[in-house]
């Protein structure tokens, strides 16, 4: 066996978190390539491939990334060559303040390097911590073709790729009130895909394409509320050259990128990482990524660092959460932001667009909330007390079946005279109406003391998260969510 000089380099990865003791480190990622560099304090491979030719490659670099307990760790790499020889690197101790850490080991190649399949096995604190193989040999002489290299893109390259895959969605109500912008991903052939959170609560949608062209969106080609996707009629008509990868190929710890927009029209690259998985057979799979403050523009494309399209930013695992405050609350429970895999979107090639009016009519898309300026507060409580004042008591957003009943309330503070028939509707997560009150007359004027409306509701028989809507003459004026437990 060639006497290999193994040089060990270490780099701390990730961010500070509270210590969470574990018995063994979790392997987040392992890769191999011809070289790499430190970017933003983290070592990344320039490309990943599994075959190396000493005639043109100077070295092989293997990279391991783990998650474990903060503190000192001892890391060792065992190299096994094709001729049966092995070599172990000296133990190296490294103290990490955060839970994520990693190491990379380079192997210098020369004409004397043993050809065939090499294996590298890592241990952390004496425990097995990952394994990877790669091939060394000439690419000529009838050798099997190597797997195509996965080139890690630079951030300018990723920005360009994301810009081409980003379609802005301007959203407004029927009365012209502008809503927070969202995004969509072009599929080609006049199709755009996005999250339901980008469409729910908006009566008017306008797509702004990468070239600045504006398109009114008026048709729907396919929808799946449970899986959080909707395909809109719009976007570029031709074929799109885009590499798509499945959620199964994305690993915990993988770096990924998305894009957000501001009203002025600028585009911002967002750096993130895969931190988990979520979903169920009913809701479909999700990849969970970490974004600052739990933000993330619904419908925004998500790429791997290799420029592969994984999917788009979803709303939450709770259908109907299109309001920013609701999104942030439910994403906080998820501990991250869900990504809807593009591989779960399925619409037939001959699907015909259905007008928005028809989709709204059958309840597949939520209407915009209008008139929220007339609402001081709204929510859920155990009861309404009537002493010196009338007010809700024991306000909360979670009730158990043992509570028997709860109250939905609205405190009115109208900016103009507000009158009409008020109704409360309750929906389950399948967007089915589970309860509806009888219409009652409402007539409140500005300048008067605040007025309280309330509706007493029995606890639903099935635990879950329910959406409540208060409507005036059939138009939603307030929307909220309540959780029912056993």
Secondary structure, DSSP 8 states (H G I E B T S, - for coil): ------EEEEEE-S--------SS-EEEEEEEES-EEEETTEEEESEE-SEE-TTT--EEEEEEEEE--SEEEEEEEEEE-TTS-EEE---EEEEESSSEEEEEEEEE--TTS--EEEEEEEEETTEEEEEEEEEES-S-TT-------EE---HHHHHHHHHHT-EEEEEE-TT--B---EEEEE-SSSEEEE-GGGTTT-SEEEEE-TTS-EEEE-EEEEEETTTTEEEEE-S--S-----B--GGG--TT-EEEEEEE-TTS-EEEEEEEEEEEEEETTTEEEEEE--GGG---TT-EEEETTS-EEEEE---SSTT--SHHHHHHHHHHHTSEEEEEGGG----TT---EEHHHHHHTTSS------GGGEEEEEEEEEEEESSSEEEEEE-SEEEGGG-EEEEEEEE--SS-EEEEEEEEEE-TTS-EEEE---EEEEE-TTS--EEEEEEEE--SS-EEEEEEEEETTEEEEEEEEEEE-
